[in-house]
Amino acid sequence: MTEEAFDQVTSLQIRLTELRNEHRDLDDAISRLQDSPQEDELLLRRLKKRKLALKDRIAVIQRMLDPNELA
């Protein structure tokens, strides 16, 4: 593996960790919002949409890091 390829893999792994953390944080925020007596339906939908987008980006990066794994 070349140094450039190593740097790309490392960068993807760091980004994957960041996205997973953000996804987890959104999950926590959604749970708290759902438990709140003043539930904001619009905010809840936006958070869920963002969480789904993160999930998709996480899946793309995982496939880039391990392309031989069967889907």
GISUL-V442981 format. One record per run of one state. SS is the DSSP state (H for helix, E for strand, - for the rest). FROM is the first residue (numbers start at 0). LEN is the number of residues. Records with the same first field share a line. If there is no record, write none. Layout:
BEGIN
SS = FROM-LEN ; FROM-LEN
END
This chain:
BEGIN
- = 0-2 ; 35-5 ; 65-6
H = 2-33 ; 40-25
END
